[in-house]
Amino acid sequence: MILIDNRNYVRIHNRTLMEKLIERESVPESEKNIAIELSKKGTPTLKMNVENKVQYVHSKYDPETEAERLIKQLQDVDQYEHVLFIGAGLGYHIKALLKEYPDMKFSIYEPDLDVLCEFLSQQDLTELPIKQLEKIFTTTDNQQLRLEVSTLNQLIKGKTYLFILPIYKNLYNTQIEIVMESFVEVLKDKANNLATNAAFQKRWTINSIKNFPKVLETPNILHDIDKEAFKDKPAIIVAAGPSLNEEFENLKYIKENGLAYIFSVGSAINALIEHGIYPDAACTYDPTEKNQLVFEKLKERNITDIPLVFGSSVGFETLENYPGKMLHMLTSQDTIAPYYINNPENINVVLDAPSIAVVTFQLLKMLGCSQIILVGQNLAFQNNSRYAEGINYDSVKNELSDQEKKGLLIVKDVYGNDIQTNDGFNRMRQQLETYINIFKDLEVINTTKGGAHIEGTIFMPLSEVIAEKWNDTNNVKSNWFVAENSYDLTYTLKQINNIQSAKYNFEQTINSATKVLREINAAVSMNKVKELEKKFTHLDKEFKKLRSNLFFKAFIEPMIRVHNQRLAEESQAVRFDTDLIKKGRAIAHVFTGFLMDCQEHIGFVQPLIQDFNVGITILHKIKVDA
């Protein structure tokens, strides 16, 4: 029987897991493949029946001593911030490692539900450092396991040590490989994120500042429009892949008969315009200056009939002189809007992704669509081409270069054949698969002929979808986008004053922290060891004030993400250094550079904030006068 405290903990933190455990508890012991017996030392040990052979998970002589021996053999565990135990058993190894490293965050993956039941029946979680426990999970389903590890990696910030119970290396080799592959993918993702942050950390903030007046003037698509227009309706995401060439007639028919909403993403808008198809909305979120080129043709032709749904951190040039209606969605990269709009916690935010198709997928789900159709979502190369017809850019050739062909990956297409893709497309596919797996109640049909297989979708040609899936015409409400912005401008003006005040306090905190760092430098140079501990405590207080400052969180921190991450890593490296002189020298160097970076960015962002404040004040006056 699972211990009461454990039962309460799991119920609070993972109700679905608790339901599985309760169901499994009711199964007779004779039908389970595990058994508990006393070891020679008198402590419980666990054995499993694997292919009619008895396998002991722990020593049948002395499980506690065995666990202590295993922990002593480990090396460099103190270099990690988190440990994932693969195999819970009865928890002897978990207790032993956490006794040795009490500050370590930890998670537990037990593939066998019966073993997890027994672990929670024998080991009281409250005897472990339970506040350090990040996640407990169980599954042998490969796709679910990838999702669980992905979710875990979003929780943890530092490096993870994988501790595998020795017997599990044979029993669950496939699952262990998946976990290890997932962590390798996470390392790649973190490297990609670091590169992305380095490239866009300033640009996201600049865009969010410059776009904010448009955010205040346009409806929030997830907050202001009538979602009944989309409830239980089908929607099509049209991407710019080469297979789009085969679907223009089908899309014309869908548009003319109102069978489904058509949302274009990225460059697909140009191919659709060339074929006389005006989508119900065009979606955009790319933060780069080049993103404006996507809508160059539409602006030149002064097409006013296509609403633009923009992410609030999109390249600000994209919005300039847009001839049609505009709506916005707040993005996770926009750190400005949440500090200037009322009740931001009540506003849905779309999460940043490597593809506008993934962002639009989130959007359509939140709008209430029951069926999403993917068109032109190749996520691979077809006949050596990137795009459909009607899409041409001077900066990007449609045909792959010889150099690009060298680094291609092989994946399966919708027919089960091998097809070439690259790392960027592959990451887009994987993230789309993650969302499809999360939104299990959503029917997702991939109509992309010759495109990459997307797990969780049904492949069906678009002509068959029209014939077999859609009986109703007029599913589309033509004026769905008509709405008024509901943000409180009076609140925004109040926040301008609050953040101006926070800016002043932030500058004062920088001065105070700089003074403490000078004192640390002086104590180090004069070898005054006793003074250093007090100075370190004083510096911690100043940095807590700095990090909690509204101006820092809204404007400065997002622009120095890479430096901020480096500061966290370097601070962790010296945190437990017992040589206070060495520690003081390192802290003075690391934190002084960080404060200088903050000061430089105050100067950089100041003119933008001045224009921002003036623009909002004018907008408020216009609305009041109206």
FILUM-907107 format. One record per residue (C-alpha): residue number from 1; residue in one letter; x, y, z. Coordinates in nm, 3 decimals. Example, Ala and Ser with C-alpha at 12.3 -4.5 7.8 and 13.67 -1.06 7.14 Angstrom:
BEGIN
R  seq  type       c1       c2       c3
R    1     A    1.230   -0.450    0.780
R    2     S    1.367   -0.106    0.714
This chain:
BEGIN
R  seq  type       c1       c2       c3
R    1     M    0.000    0.000    0.000
R    2     I    0.139    0.339   -0.103
R    3     L    0.229    0.550    0.201
R    4     I   -0.019    0.828    0.287
R    5     D    0.234    1.113    0.252
R    6     N    0.352    0.975   -0.081
R    7     R   -0.006    0.936   -0.201
R    8     N   -0.079    1.301   -0.116
R    9     Y    0.240    1.423   -0.282
R   10     V    0.177    1.239   -0.610
R   11     R   -0.191    1.339   -0.614
R   12     I   -0.098    1.708   -0.583
R   13     H    0.189    1.702   -0.835
R   14     N    0.070    1.444   -1.089
R   15     R   -0.293    1.339   -1.061
R   16     T   -0.277    1.127   -1.379
R   17     L    0.010    0.922   -1.237
R   18     M   -0.178    0.878   -0.909
R   19     E   -0.479    0.738   -1.097
R   20     K   -0.253    0.484   -1.272
R   21     L   -0.097    0.384   -0.940
R   22     I   -0.436    0.338   -0.770
R   23     E   -0.557    0.122   -1.058
R   24     R   -0.240   -0.090   -1.044
R   25     E   -0.261   -0.133   -0.667
R   26     S   -0.586   -0.324   -0.706
R   27     V   -0.422   -0.593   -0.923
R   28     P   -0.364   -0.920   -0.729
R   29     E   -0.001   -0.982   -0.627
R   30     S   -0.004   -1.311   -0.817
R   31     E   -0.048   -1.119   -1.144
R   32     K    0.251   -0.895   -1.088
R   33     N    0.603   -0.974   -1.201
R   34     I    0.773   -0.846   -0.885
R   35     A    0.808   -0.965   -0.527
R   36     I    0.956   -0.837   -0.201
R   37     E    1.166   -1.061    0.022
R   38     L    1.397   -1.001    0.315
R   39     S    1.767   -0.984    0.242
R   40     K    2.023   -1.172    0.455
R   41     K    2.065   -0.846    0.651
R   42     G    1.692   -0.835    0.725
R   43     T    1.613   -0.536    0.502
R   44     P    1.363   -0.568    0.213
R   45     T    1.498   -0.639   -0.132
R   46     L    1.320   -0.652   -0.466
R   47     K    1.318   -0.921   -0.731
R   48     M    1.157   -0.929   -1.076
R   49     N    1.046   -1.217   -1.294
R   50     V    1.192   -1.148   -1.638
R   51     E    1.126   -1.407   -1.908
R   52     N    1.078   -1.676   -1.637
R   53     K    1.410   -1.584   -1.475
R   54     V    1.436   -1.420   -1.131
R   55     Q    1.641   -1.099   -1.139
R   56     Y    1.731   -0.911   -0.821
R   57     V    1.707   -0.532   -0.851
R   58     H    1.911   -0.494   -0.531
R   59     S    2.150   -0.723   -0.348
R   60     K    1.979   -1.019   -0.183
R   61     Y    2.240   -0.998    0.093
R   62     D    2.275   -0.630    0.191
R   63     P    2.098   -0.369   -0.031
R   64     E    2.204   -0.068    0.176
R   65     T    2.577   -0.148    0.164
R   66     E    2.548   -0.222   -0.207
R   67     A    2.391    0.121   -0.265
R   68     E    2.662    0.300   -0.066
R   69     R    2.929    0.119   -0.270
R   70     L    2.763    0.224   -0.596
R   71     I    2.758    0.589   -0.486
R   72     K    3.124    0.585   -0.380
R   73     Q    3.221    0.469   -0.729
R   74     L    3.066    0.777   -0.891
R   75     Q    3.287    1.061   -1.013
R   76     D    3.229    1.436   -1.062
R   77     V    2.866    1.425   -0.944
R   78     D    2.925    1.758   -0.769
R   79     Q    2.966    1.916   -1.114
R   80     Y    2.595    1.861   -1.180
R   81     E    2.285    2.043   -1.053
R   82     H    2.032    1.763   -1.112
R   83     V    2.030    1.383   -1.115
R   84     L    1.781    1.164   -1.298
R   85     F    1.750    0.820   -1.138
R   86     I    1.662    0.564   -1.405
R   87     G    1.513    0.288   -1.195
R   88     A    1.361    0.357   -0.854
R   89     G    1.377    0.005   -0.711
R   90     L    1.318    0.037   -0.339
R   91     G    1.513    0.364   -0.329
R   92     Y    1.835    0.255   -0.151
R   93     H    2.058    0.418   -0.412
R   94     I    1.842    0.732   -0.415
R   95     K    1.876    0.776   -0.037
R   96     A    2.250    0.709   -0.051
R   97     L    2.323    0.961   -0.327
R   98     L    2.106    1.235   -0.179
R   99     K    2.265    1.182    0.163
R  100     E    2.601    1.248   -0.004
R  101     Y    2.466    1.544   -0.210
R  102     P    2.175    1.694   -0.009
R  103     D    2.148    2.008   -0.228
R  104     M    2.110    1.810   -0.550
R  105     K    1.782    1.844   -0.740
R  106     F    1.654    1.504   -0.852
R  107     S    1.393    1.322   -1.061
R  108     I    1.289    0.957   -1.079
R  109     Y    1.203    0.757   -1.389
R  110     E    1.077    0.406   -1.312
R  111     P    0.972    0.216   -1.628
R  112     D    0.776   -0.051   -1.436
R  113     L    0.453    0.068   -1.274
R  114     D    0.455   -0.221   -1.023
R  115     V    0.806   -0.128   -0.910
R  116     L    0.702    0.237   -0.873
R  117     C    0.405    0.128   -0.657
R  118     E    0.641   -0.072   -0.438
R  119     F    0.893    0.213   -0.416
R  120     L    0.618    0.450   -0.296
R  121     S    0.499    0.183   -0.050
R  122     Q    0.846    0.132    0.100
R  123     Q    1.026    0.469    0.071
R  124     D    0.882    0.775    0.246
R  125     L    0.946    1.069    0.012
R  126     T    0.942    1.310    0.308
R  127     E    1.265    1.146    0.430
R  128     L    1.431    1.264    0.109
R  129     P    1.497    1.632    0.034
R  130     I    1.148    1.647   -0.117
R  131     K    1.173    2.017   -0.207
R  132     Q    1.449    1.917   -0.449
R  133     L    1.227    1.661   -0.625
R  134     E    1.145    1.783   -0.978
R  135     K    0.951    1.495   -1.133
R  136     I    0.845    1.129   -1.097
R  137     F    0.729    0.948   -1.408
R  138     T    0.674    0.603   -1.556
R  139     T    0.620    0.478   -1.910
R  140     T    0.763    0.233   -2.161
R  141     D    0.594    0.401   -2.457
R  142     N    0.871    0.557   -2.665
R  143     Q    0.681    0.868   -2.776
R  144     Q    0.547    0.934   -2.426
R  145     L    0.894    0.888   -2.281
R  146     R    1.038    1.148   -2.518
R  147     L    0.763    1.388   -2.413
R  148     E    0.826    1.324   -2.040
R  149     V    1.199    1.388   -2.080
R  150     S    1.129    1.700   -2.286
R  151     T    0.898    1.828   -2.010
R  152     L    1.161    1.748   -1.748
R  153     N    1.426    1.938   -1.940
R  154     Q    1.205    2.246   -1.941
R  155     L    1.196    2.232   -1.560
R  156     I    1.568    2.197   -1.495
R  157     K    1.823    2.471   -1.552
R  158     G    2.161    2.307   -1.498
R  159     K    2.337    1.988   -1.608
R  160     T    2.179    1.648   -1.539
R  161     Y    2.362    1.337   -1.417
R  162     L    2.202    1.009   -1.528
R  163     F    2.219    0.741   -1.257
R  164     I    2.110    0.405   -1.397
R  165     L    2.044    0.109   -1.169
R  166     P    2.288   -0.156   -1.303
R  167     I    2.025   -0.423   -1.377
R  168     Y    1.814   -0.172   -1.575
R  169     K    2.088   -0.143   -1.837
R  170     N    1.981   -0.488   -1.957
R  171     L    1.610   -0.477   -1.875
R  172     Y    1.532   -0.138   -2.031
R  173     N    1.806   -0.080   -2.285
R  174     T    1.569    0.077   -2.542
R  175     Q    1.419    0.321   -2.290
R  176     I    1.764    0.420   -2.162
R  177     E    1.879    0.489   -2.517
R  178     I    1.575    0.713   -2.571
R  179     V    1.646    0.906   -2.249
R  180     M    2.010    0.951   -2.345
R  181     E    1.921    1.054   -2.702
R  182     S    1.669    1.302   -2.561
R  183     F    1.933    1.458   -2.339
R  184     V    2.172    1.483   -2.634
R  185     E    1.894    1.657   -2.827
R  186     V    1.845    1.892   -2.532
R  187     L    2.215    1.981   -2.538
R  188     K    2.182    2.055   -2.910
R  189     D    1.870    2.259   -2.842
R  190     K    2.047    2.453   -2.568
R  191     A    2.333    2.527   -2.807
R  192     N    2.079    2.637   -3.068
R  193     N    1.896    2.847   -2.808
R  194     L    2.223    3.008   -2.706
R  195     A    2.294    3.093   -3.069
R  196     T    1.936    3.219   -3.114
R  197     N    1.958    3.431   -2.799
R  198     A    2.291    3.573   -2.910
R  199     A    2.143    3.662   -3.249
R  200     F    1.807    3.803   -3.136
R  201     Q    1.831    3.906   -2.769
R  202     K    1.842    4.278   -2.855
R  203     R    1.618    4.249   -3.159
R  204     W    1.328    4.091   -2.963
R  205     T    1.330    4.381   -2.718
R  206     I    1.362    4.650   -2.987
R  207     N    1.071    4.494   -3.180
R  208     S    0.856    4.463   -2.868
R  209     I    0.914    4.831   -2.784
R  210     K    0.850    4.958   -3.137
R  211     N    0.548    4.730   -3.191
R  212     F    0.376    4.814   -2.864
R  213     P    0.171    5.106   -3.005
R  214     K    0.034    4.862   -3.267
R  215     V   -0.040    4.616   -2.985
R  216     L   -0.246    4.888   -2.816
R  217     E   -0.429    4.979   -3.140
R  218     T   -0.512    4.631   -3.274
R  219     P   -0.737    4.355   -3.137
R  220     N   -0.574    4.069   -2.950
R  221     I   -0.681    3.765   -3.153
R  222     L   -0.688    3.546   -2.841
R  223     H   -0.867    3.797   -2.620
R  224     D   -1.081    4.046   -2.814
R  225     I   -1.239    3.857   -3.104
R  226     D   -1.545    3.632   -3.077
R  227     K   -1.397    3.281   -3.058
R  228     E   -1.733    3.129   -3.147
R  229     A   -1.629    3.193   -3.508
R  230     F   -1.362    2.923   -3.470
R  231     K   -1.519    2.687   -3.219
R  232     D   -1.518    2.329   -3.354
R  233     K   -1.431    2.455   -3.703
R  234     P   -1.161    2.321   -3.938
R  235     A   -0.860    2.540   -4.020
R  236     I   -0.581    2.501   -4.274
R  237     I   -0.220    2.603   -4.216
R  238     V   -0.071    2.672   -4.559
R  239     A    0.309    2.665   -4.563
R  240     A    0.543    2.740   -4.853
R  241     G    0.677    2.390   -4.921
R  242     P    0.713    2.269   -5.281
R  243     S    0.406    2.042   -5.255
R  244     L    0.189    2.354   -5.230
R  245     N    0.216    2.367   -5.611
R  246     E   -0.032    2.078   -5.632
R  247     E   -0.298    2.231   -5.408
R  248     F   -0.393    2.571   -5.551
R  249     E   -0.714    2.449   -5.718
R  250     N   -0.820    2.268   -5.402
R  251     L   -0.751    2.579   -5.194
R  252     K   -0.952    2.794   -5.436
R  253     Y   -1.245    2.557   -5.399
R  254     I   -1.215    2.562   -5.017
R  255     K   -1.201    2.942   -5.014
R  256     E   -1.494    2.989   -5.253
R  257     N   -1.716    2.750   -5.054
R  258     G   -1.608    2.853   -4.704
R  259     L   -1.518    2.496   -4.611
R  260     A   -1.237    2.587   -4.369
R  261     Y   -1.037    2.884   -4.246
R  262     I   -0.714    2.930   -4.444
R  263     F   -0.418    3.070   -4.248
R  264     S   -0.101    3.127   -4.449
R  265     V    0.235    3.109   -4.273
R  266     G    0.565    3.257   -4.383
R  267     S    0.627    3.293   -4.756
R  268     A    0.314    3.098   -4.858
R  269     I    0.126    3.430   -4.876
R  270     N    0.313    3.516   -5.199
R  271     A    0.232    3.187   -5.372
R  272     L   -0.134    3.221   -5.273
R  273     I   -0.157    3.580   -5.401
R  274     E    0.000    3.479   -5.732
R  275     H   -0.279    3.223   -5.775
R  276     G   -0.557    3.462   -5.675
R  277     I   -0.619    3.305   -5.334
R  278     Y   -0.657    3.546   -5.043
R  279     P   -0.625    3.355   -4.712
R  280     D   -0.849    3.438   -4.416
R  281     A   -0.536    3.552   -4.234
R  282     A   -0.160    3.572   -4.282
R  283     C    0.048    3.491   -3.973
R  284     T    0.396    3.625   -3.900
R  285     Y    0.636    3.634   -3.604
R  286     D    0.994    3.629   -3.740
R  287     P    1.197    3.897   -3.552
R  288     T    1.443    3.971   -3.832
R  289     E    1.454    4.280   -4.051
R  290     K    1.428    4.054   -4.359
R  291     N    1.083    3.939   -4.254
R  292     Q    0.936    4.250   -4.418
R  293     L    1.035    4.105   -4.758
R  294     V    0.766    3.837   -4.716
R  295     F    0.495    4.103   -4.742
R  296     E    0.664    4.326   -5.000
R  297     K    0.442    4.201   -5.285
R  298     L    0.123    4.244   -5.081
R  299     K    0.219    4.601   -4.985
R  300     E    0.318    4.697   -5.341
R  301     R   -0.020    4.578   -5.471
R  302     N   -0.199    4.750   -5.182
R  303     I   -0.401    4.438   -5.100
R  304     T   -0.632    4.532   -4.815
R  305     D   -0.841    4.212   -4.790
R  306     I   -0.596    3.992   -4.593
R  307     P   -0.584    4.041   -4.213
R  308     L   -0.233    4.015   -4.067
R  309     V   -0.193    3.829   -3.738
R  310     F    0.144    3.934   -3.598
R  311     G    0.343    3.814   -3.302
R  312     S    0.419    4.112   -3.079
R  313     S    0.798    4.057   -3.112
R  314     V    0.789    4.036   -3.495
R  315     G    1.035    4.247   -3.697
R  316     F    0.888    4.595   -3.657
R  317     E    0.949    4.680   -4.024
R  318     T    0.690    4.416   -4.120
R  319     L    0.408    4.623   -3.970
R  320     E    0.503    4.951   -4.135
R  321     N    0.255    5.050   -4.407
R  322     Y    0.063    4.723   -4.390
R  323     P   -0.248    4.804   -4.598
R  324     G   -0.499    4.564   -4.439
R  325     K   -0.644    4.494   -4.097
R  326     M   -0.406    4.379   -3.825
R  327     L   -0.448    4.170   -3.511
R  328     H   -0.182    4.066   -3.264
R  329     M   -0.088    3.775   -3.041
R  330     L    0.149    3.821   -2.749
R  331     T    0.461    3.605   -2.778
R  332     S    0.680    3.455   -2.508
R  333     Q    0.972    3.664   -2.638
R  334     D    0.787    3.990   -2.571
R  335     T    0.897    4.106   -2.226
R  336     I    0.757    4.459   -2.269
R  337     A    0.381    4.413   -2.308
R  338     P    0.329    4.212   -1.985
R  339     Y    0.455    4.510   -1.782
R  340     Y    0.232    4.765   -1.957
R  341     I   -0.104    4.592   -2.004
R  342     N   -0.361    4.529   -1.733
R  343     N   -0.407    4.172   -1.609
R  344     P   -0.142    4.010   -1.833
R  345     E   -0.186    3.681   -1.648
R  346     N   -0.531    3.652   -1.810
R  347     I   -0.397    3.690   -2.164
R  348     N   -0.291    3.378   -2.355
R  349     V    0.062    3.387   -2.493
R  350     V    0.197    3.184   -2.785
R  351     L    0.531    3.020   -2.712
R  352     D    0.830    3.090   -2.931
R  353     A    0.912    2.813   -3.180
R  354     P    1.151    2.747   -3.469
R  355     S    0.864    2.777   -3.718
R  356     I    0.567    3.010   -3.768
R  357     A    0.365    2.695   -3.850
R  358     V    0.418    2.573   -3.491
R  359     V    0.316    2.914   -3.353
R  360     T    0.004    2.916   -3.573
R  361     F   -0.077    2.560   -3.464
R  362     Q   -0.082    2.682   -3.101
R  363     L   -0.294    2.981   -3.203
R  364     L   -0.561    2.776   -3.383
R  365     K   -0.587    2.533   -3.093
R  366     M   -0.638    2.823   -2.851
R  367     L   -0.902    2.971   -3.081
R  368     G   -1.100    2.646   -3.047
R  369     C   -1.053    2.479   -3.386
R  370     S   -1.128    2.107   -3.377
R  371     Q   -0.941    2.006   -3.690
R  372     I   -0.614    2.138   -3.835
R  373     I   -0.506    2.059   -4.191
R  374     L   -0.141    2.097   -4.291
R  375     V   -0.078    2.200   -4.652
R  376     G    0.267    2.256   -4.805
R  377     Q    0.429    2.154   -4.477
R  378     N    0.709    1.957   -4.646
R  379     L    0.974    2.001   -4.373
R  380     A    1.202    1.838   -4.630
R  381     F    1.326    1.904   -4.981
R  382     Q    1.131    1.802   -5.288
R  383     N    1.314    1.788   -5.621
R  384     N    1.594    1.991   -5.462
R  385     S    1.353    2.284   -5.397
R  386     R    1.274    2.484   -5.085
R  387     Y    0.959    2.668   -5.191
R  388     A    0.647    2.647   -5.402
R  389     E    0.607    2.842   -5.728
R  390     G    0.556    3.218   -5.696
R  391     I    0.810    3.256   -5.416
R  392     N    1.140    3.421   -5.506
R  393     Y    1.392    3.604   -5.291
R  394     D    1.720    3.759   -5.399
R  395     S    1.882    3.660   -5.069
R  396     V    1.776    3.291   -5.073
R  397     K    1.795    3.060   -5.375
R  398     N    1.504    2.820   -5.418
R  399     E    1.743    2.545   -5.527
R  400     L    1.982    2.391   -5.274
R  401     S    2.353    2.460   -5.317
R  402     D    2.610    2.177   -5.333
R  403     Q    2.736    2.281   -4.989
R  404     E    2.386    2.258   -4.837
R  405     K    2.336    1.912   -4.985
R  406     K    2.635    1.777   -4.786
R  407     G    2.480    1.818   -4.441
R  408     L    2.137    1.673   -4.510
R  409     L    1.955    1.419   -4.292
R  410     I    1.737    1.128   -4.404
R  411     V    1.384    1.091   -4.262
R  412     K    1.071    0.905   -4.372
R  413     D    0.814    1.079   -4.590
R  414     V    0.436    1.039   -4.570
R  415     Y    0.457    0.727   -4.791
R  416     G    0.732    0.560   -4.584
R  417     N    1.012    0.643   -4.830
R  418     D    1.343    0.809   -4.746
R  419     I    1.356    1.185   -4.801
R  420     Q    1.622    1.449   -4.736
R  421     T    1.585    1.727   -4.482
R  422     N    1.811    1.952   -4.277
R  423     D    1.851    2.013   -3.905
R  424     G    1.627    2.322   -3.904
R  425     F    1.335    2.146   -4.074
R  426     N    1.388    1.842   -3.852
R  427     R    1.362    2.052   -3.534
R  428     M    1.044    2.214   -3.667
R  429     R    0.895    1.870   -3.729
R  430     Q    0.988    1.746   -3.382
R  431     Q    0.836    2.048   -3.211
R  432     L    0.519    2.019   -3.415
R  433     E    0.501    1.653   -3.310
R  434     T    0.535    1.757   -2.945
R  435     Y    0.237    1.992   -2.967
R  436     I    0.030    1.736   -3.157
R  437     N    0.101    1.487   -2.879
R  438     I   -0.002    1.742   -2.613
R  439     F   -0.327    1.835   -2.793
R  440     K   -0.455    1.479   -2.828
R  441     D   -0.817    1.592   -2.872
R  442     L   -0.727    1.777   -3.192
R  443     E   -0.751    1.599   -3.528
R  444     V   -0.446    1.686   -3.737
R  445     I   -0.438    1.586   -4.104
R  446     N   -0.120    1.620   -4.308
R  447     T   -0.203    1.662   -4.678
R  448     T    0.155    1.735   -4.784
R  449     K    0.233    1.498   -5.071
R  450     G    0.593    1.383   -5.048
R  451     G    0.652    1.575   -4.725
R  452     A    0.817    1.444   -4.411
R  453     H    0.605    1.212   -4.196
R  454     I    0.477    1.400   -3.889
R  455     E    0.403    1.170   -3.596
R  456     G    0.048    1.206   -3.465
R  457     T   -0.101    1.318   -3.797
R  458     I   -0.315    1.130   -4.048
R  459     F   -0.192    1.154   -4.408
R  460     M   -0.474    1.222   -4.653
R  461     P   -0.462    1.410   -4.985
R  462     L   -0.644    1.743   -4.966
R  463     S   -0.891    1.639   -5.238
R  464     E   -0.996    1.344   -5.018
R  465     V   -1.030    1.569   -4.712
R  466     I   -1.268    1.790   -4.912
R  467     A   -1.472    1.490   -5.032
R  468     E   -1.481    1.287   -4.709
R  469     K   -1.443    1.526   -4.416
R  470     W   -1.636    1.842   -4.500
R  471     N   -2.009    1.837   -4.564
R  472     D   -2.082    2.189   -4.438
R  473     T   -2.017    2.498   -4.644
R  474     N   -1.994    2.848   -4.496
R  475     N   -1.783    2.730   -4.201
R  476     V   -1.597    3.059   -4.230
R  477     K   -1.724    3.382   -4.076
R  478     S   -1.605    3.652   -4.317
R  479     N   -1.572    3.933   -4.061
R  480     W   -1.427    3.721   -3.780
R  481     F   -1.148    3.976   -3.726
R  482     V   -1.374    4.274   -3.645
R  483     A   -1.315    4.366   -3.279
R  484     E   -1.188    4.645   -3.055
R  485     N   -0.871    4.646   -2.847
R  486     S   -0.963    4.614   -2.478
R  487     Y   -0.639    4.705   -2.302
R  488     D   -0.670    4.981   -2.042
R  489     L   -0.460    5.276   -2.166
R  490     T   -0.493    5.453   -1.830
R  491     Y   -0.320    5.155   -1.668
R  492     T   -0.046    5.170   -1.934
R  493     L    0.021    5.539   -1.857
R  494     K    0.043    5.455   -1.486
R  495     Q    0.298    5.183   -1.564
R  496     I    0.510    5.432   -1.760
R  497     N    0.556    5.627   -1.437
R  498     N    0.616    5.312   -1.229
R  499     I    0.884    5.184   -1.463
R  500     Q    1.050    5.526   -1.488
R  501     S    1.075    5.514   -1.109
R  502     A    1.209    5.156   -1.130
R  503     K    1.473    5.274   -1.379
R  504     Y    1.597    5.531   -1.127
R  505     N    1.611    5.266   -0.852
R  506     F    1.791    5.028   -1.087
R  507     E    2.064    5.283   -1.155
R  508     Q    2.102    5.343   -0.781
R  509     T    2.133    4.966   -0.721
R  510     I    2.404    4.941   -0.988
R  511     N    2.595    5.218   -0.810
R  512     S    2.559    5.040   -0.474
R  513     A    2.665    4.703   -0.616
R  514     T    2.963    4.862   -0.792
R  515     K    3.072    5.014   -0.461
R  516     V    3.053    4.670   -0.289
R  517     L    3.261    4.517   -0.569
R  518     R    3.527    4.785   -0.520
R  519     E    3.531    4.697   -0.150
R  520     I    3.570    4.326   -0.235
R  521     N    3.860    4.411   -0.466
R  522     A    4.024    4.614   -0.188
R  523     A    3.976    4.334    0.067
R  524     V    4.129    4.083   -0.177
R  525     S    4.431    4.303   -0.251
R  526     M    4.493    4.354    0.124
R  527     N    4.421    3.987    0.206
R  528     K    4.140    4.077    0.450
R  529     V    3.973    3.736    0.454
R  530     K    3.739    3.808    0.747
R  531     E    3.576    4.103    0.569
R  532     L    3.497    3.907    0.253
R  533     E    3.208    3.696    0.384
R  534     K    3.021    4.012    0.491
R  535     K    3.089    4.171    0.153
R  536     F    2.962    3.862   -0.030
R  537     T    2.637    3.876    0.172
R  538     H    2.602    4.248    0.098
R  539     L    2.657    4.185   -0.274
R  540     D    2.391    3.908   -0.272
R  541     K    2.138    4.155   -0.130
R  542     E    2.217    4.415   -0.395
R  543     F    2.185    4.161   -0.675
R  544     K    1.853    4.036   -0.541
R  545     K    1.727    4.396   -0.557
R  546     L    1.867    4.430   -0.908
R  547     R    1.705    4.110   -1.035
R  548     S    1.363    4.195   -0.889
R  549     N    1.364    4.545   -1.042
R  550     L    1.081    4.599   -1.296
R  551     F    1.294    4.801   -1.536
R  552     F    1.568    4.535   -1.535
R  553     K    1.320    4.251   -1.596
R  554     A    1.135    4.430   -1.877
R  555     F    1.417    4.599   -2.068
R  556     I    1.769    4.500   -1.964
R  557     E    1.760    4.131   -1.873
R  558     P    1.608    4.021   -2.208
R  559     M    1.883    4.202   -2.400
R  560     I    2.168    4.040   -2.205
R  561     R    2.042    3.681   -2.192
R  562     V    2.371    3.527   -2.296
R  563     H    2.573    3.732   -2.044
R  564     N    2.312    3.655   -1.779
R  565     Q    2.345    3.281   -1.843
R  566     R    2.723    3.306   -1.832
R  567     L    2.699    3.495   -1.502
R  568     A    2.483    3.216   -1.355
R  569     E    2.729    2.947   -1.468
R  570     E    3.037    3.134   -1.344
R  571     S    2.868    3.217   -1.012
R  572     Q    2.783    2.849   -0.964
R  573     A    3.144    2.753   -1.037
R  574     V    3.280    2.968   -0.749
R  575     R    2.988    2.928   -0.511
R  576     F    3.144    2.660   -0.291
R  577     D    3.508    2.770   -0.326
R  578     T    3.663    2.764    0.021
R  579     D    3.956    2.987   -0.083
R  580     L    3.789    3.323   -0.012
R  581     I    4.064    3.530   -0.174
R  582     K    4.036    3.333   -0.497
R  583     K    3.656    3.346   -0.469
R  584     G    3.658    3.724   -0.411
R  585     R    3.884    3.784   -0.713
R  586     A    3.656    3.574   -0.937
R  587     I    3.336    3.740   -0.810
R  588     A    3.476    4.090   -0.859
R  589     H    3.574    4.006   -1.218
R  590     V    3.248    3.831   -1.313
R  591     F    3.004    4.076   -1.154
R  592     T    3.187    4.393   -1.259
R  593     G    3.162    4.290   -1.625
R  594     F    2.792    4.216   -1.581
R  595     L    2.716    4.557   -1.427
R  596     M    2.907    4.733   -1.704
R  597     D    2.696    4.545   -1.960
R  598     C    2.379    4.657   -1.778
R  599     Q    2.491    5.022   -1.785
R  600     E    2.570    5.008   -2.156
R  601     H    2.224    4.871   -2.230
R  602     I    2.055    5.144   -2.025
R  603     G    2.217    5.396   -2.260
R  604     F    2.119    5.192   -2.565
R  605     V    1.752    5.153   -2.474
R  606     Q    1.692    5.503   -2.334
R  607     P    1.605    5.675   -2.669
R  608     L    1.370    5.388   -2.758
R  609     I    1.190    5.424   -2.425
R  610     Q    1.154    5.800   -2.471
R  611     D    0.987    5.750   -2.813
R  612     F    0.779    5.468   -2.661
R  613     N    0.651    5.692   -2.378
R  614     V    0.571    5.983   -2.611
R  615     G    0.388    5.753   -2.857
R  616     I    0.168    5.601   -2.587
R  617     T    0.086    5.943   -2.440
R  618     I   -0.021    6.069   -2.785
R  619     L   -0.228    5.754   -2.846
R  620     H   -0.404    5.801   -2.512
R  621     K   -0.484    6.165   -2.595
R  622     I   -0.627    6.068   -2.935
R  623     K   -0.853    5.804   -2.774
R  624     V   -0.969    6.046   -2.501
R  625     D   -1.044    6.321   -2.755
R  626     A   -1.232    6.075   -2.974
